[in-house]
């Protein structure tokens, strides 16, 4: 991880969380300690300081959404719920999610429509309860490509986005392949979505209020993602290699999509998203 993106302390917190979860029996890969005993190291490179962590290999294979069965979806939901359950109290040093929203006004000062939509979603977020059954340590990116599967279910890795947040927000981000752009179950994947929730609910609570907030969290995630993409884009160089220009075009398209999603979800706030 480039030092220009995050400091060494944030990666050390993530490594400690993963180690404690793994040592406690959670299905999480464990960081490998360096000779010094540290779980993370900082290395000087020609591109600047890099913060690094090595993890044990995750046994099993990746499962794509086209290979997902209702049984696997149920195991997936169970795995996320167990992580939420097992990580309770292991929150030392983790940031709160959606911190990027505070930068929308500065980054998009000339975009009144986006600013108003983000403010509306942020106001709703500020009213959400933070009781222990709805708020705690989340993985932040519990998608299928961040876990390996064996017969007993998945084992998770890539905790870079671990934070304190609402458990429903973690669910909303995890199941994006099973929902439409506003976070509602896609018709083609409804059975898989229901199986995921069934698995989750078999381990810890997830009530209809949580379910009804998935579109709100889809909009909040889109706003946070828009900020990160915009920061990554920066100002184009006078001359860029073709691959970088193509990447910039892809990111620009993603940013445009995220912006529209924020606006679409905010427009629905008055039509029943609570």
TORMI-424002 format. One line per 8 residues: number of its first residue (from 1); for each residue x, y negated, z negated of C-alpha. Coordinates in steps of 0.25 Angstrom, whole numbers, plus 5000, padded with zeros to 4 digits. Example, Ala and Ser with C-alpha at 12.3 -4.5 7.8 and 13.67 -1.06 7.14 Angstrom:
1 = 5049 5018 4969; 5055 5004 4971
END
This chain:
1 = 5000 5000 5000; 5006 4987 5004; 5009 4978 4992; 5003 4966 5000; 4989 4973 4998; 4990 4977 4983; 4999 4977 4972; 5006 4989 4966
9 = 4997 4989 4953; 4984 4992 4961; 4990 5004 4967; 4995 5009 4954; 4981 5008 4948; 4976 5016 4959; 4987 5027 4958; 4984 5027 4943
17 = 4969 5029 4945; 4972 5040 4955; 4981 5047 4946; 4972 5047 4934; 4960 5052 4942; 4968 5063 4948; 4974 5067 4934; 4960 5067 4929
25 = 4956 5077 4939; 4949 5068 4949; 4950 5072 4964; 4960 5061 4967; 4974 5062 4973; 4985 5059 4963; 4996 5049 4965; 5010 5054 4965
33 = 5020 5048 4955; 5033 5042 4960; 5046 5046 4953; 5044 5034 4944; 5031 5040 4940; 5023 5028 4946; 5011 5032 4955; 5014 5020 4964
41 = 5026 5014 4970; 5029 5001 4977; 5039 5002 4989; 5045 4990 4997; 5044 4991 5012; 5046 4983 5024; 5031 4979 5023; 5032 4975 5009
49 = 5029 4982 4996; 5021 4995 4997; 5014 5001 4985; 5013 5016 4986; 5006 5028 4980; 5008 5043 4984; 4997 5053 4981; 4996 5068 4981
57 = 4990 5074 4993; 4975 5075 4993; 4971 5090 4996; 4961 5093 5007; 4957 5086 5019; 4950 5073 5023; 4935 5074 5027; 4929 5065 5037
65 = 4914 5060 5036; 4911 5070 5048; 4916 5081 5039; 4908 5077 5027; 4897 5087 5022; 4887 5085 5012; 4895 5093 5002; 4908 5085 5005
73 = 4900 5072 5003; 4895 5077 4990; 4909 5080 4985; 4913 5066 4990; 4903 5060 4982; 4907 5068 4970; 4921 5065 4972; 4919 5050 4971
81 = 4910 5051 4959; 4920 5059 4952; 4931 5048 4955; 4922 5038 4950; 4919 5046 4937; 4934 5050 4935; 4939 5036 4937; 4931 5029 4926
89 = 4940 5022 4917; 4952 5022 4927; 4950 5008 4931; 4963 5001 4926; 4968 4991 4936; 4958 4994 4947; 4952 4982 4954; 4937 4979 4956
97 = 4932 4982 4970; 4927 4972 4980; 4937 4961 4975; 4939 4958 4990; 4925 4951 4990; 4931 4938 4983; 4939 4936 4995; 4928 4935 5005
105 = 4925 4921 5003; 4940 4917 5006; 4942 4927 5018; 4929 4924 5025; 4926 4909 5021; 4920 4906 5034; 4911 4918 5034; 4899 4914 5026
113 = 4890 4926 5030; 4901 4936 5025; 4903 4927 5012; 4889 4927 5009; 4887 4942 5011; 4899 4945 5003; 4894 4936 4991; 4881 4942 4991
121 = 4887 4956 4990; 4896 4952 4980; 4885 4946 4972; 4878 4959 4972; 4890 4966 4968; 4892 4957 4956; 4879 4962 4950; 4882 4977 4951
129 = 4883 4984 4938; 4897 4989 4934; 4893 4999 4924; 4901 5012 4923; 4892 5021 4931; 4893 5011 4943; 4907 5004 4942; 4921 5010 4940
137 = 4933 5015 4947; 4931 5018 4962; 4939 5024 4973; 4936 5013 4983; 4938 5021 4996; 4932 5035 4993; 4930 5038 5008; 4932 5052 5014
145 = 4946 5048 5020; 4951 5046 5006; 4949 5060 5001; 4953 5074 5004; 4944 5086 5003; 4945 5100 4998; 4934 5110 4995; 4932 5104 4981
153 = 4930 5090 4987; 4938 5077 4990; 4951 5072 4983; 4952 5057 4984; 4964 5047 4987; 4966 5033 4992; 4962 5025 4979; 4967 5012 4985
161 = 4953 5005 4983; 4951 5010 4969; 4944 5000 4961; 4933 4997 4951; 4920 4996 4958; 4906 5002 4959; 4905 5016 4961; 4894 5014 4972
169 = 4904 5005 4979; 4914 5017 4980; 4903 5026 4985; 4899 5015 4995; 4913 5015 5001; 4915 5030 5000; 4903 5034 5009; 4904 5023 5020
177 = 4905 5034 5030; 4892 5039 5025; 4885 5026 5026; 4881 5015 5035; 4888 5001 5035; 4879 4996 5024; 4883 5008 5014; 4870 5016 5016
185 = 4870 5030 5020; 4871 5033 5035; 4860 5042 5040; 4870 5051 5046; 4877 5053 5033; 4866 5052 5023; 4867 5067 5019; 4882 5065 5016
193 = 4879 5052 5009; 4869 5058 5000; 4878 5070 4997; 4889 5060 4993; 4880 5053 4983; 4875 5067 4978; 4889 5071 4975; 4892 5057 4968
201 = 4880 5058 4960; 4883 5072 4955; 4895 5066 4948; 4891 5052 4944; 4879 5042 4945; 4876 5035 4958; 4862 5029 4958; 4853 5022 4968
209 = 4858 5009 4964; 4872 5013 4967; 4867 5019 4980; 4859 5006 4984; 4872 4998 4982; 4880 5005 4992; 4877 4995 5003; 4881 4984 4994
217 = 4894 4990 4992; 4896 4993 5007; 4895 4978 5009; 4905 4975 4997; 4915 4985 5003; 4913 4978 5017; 4916 4965 5011; 4929 4970 5003
225 = 4933 4977 5016; 4932 4965 5024; 4941 4957 5015; 4951 4968 5015; 4951 4969 5030; 4952 4954 5032; 4964 4953 5023; 4970 4964 5031
233 = 4968 4957 5044; 4975 4945 5040; 4979 4936 5051; 4984 4943 5064; 4998 4941 5069; 5001 4934 5082; 5005 4947 5088; 5000 4961 5083
241 = 5003 4975 5088; 4991 4981 5094; 4988 4991 5083; 4987 4979 5073; 4978 4972 5082; 4969 4984 5084; 4969 4986 5068; 4965 4971 5067
249 = 4954 4973 5076; 4949 4985 5069; 4950 4978 5055; 4943 4965 5061; 4931 4974 5066; 4931 4981 5052; 4930 4967 5045; 4919 4963 5055
257 = 4911 4975 5051; 4913 4973 5036; 4909 4959 5037; 4896 4963 5043; 4893 4973 5033; 4895 4964 5022; 4885 4955 5028; 4875 4966 5031
265 = 4875 4971 5017; 4874 4958 5011; 4861 4955 5020; 4855 4968 5014; 4857 4963 5000; 4843 4957 4999; 4837 4969 5006; 4839 4979 4994
273 = 4854 4982 4992; 4855 4982 4977
END
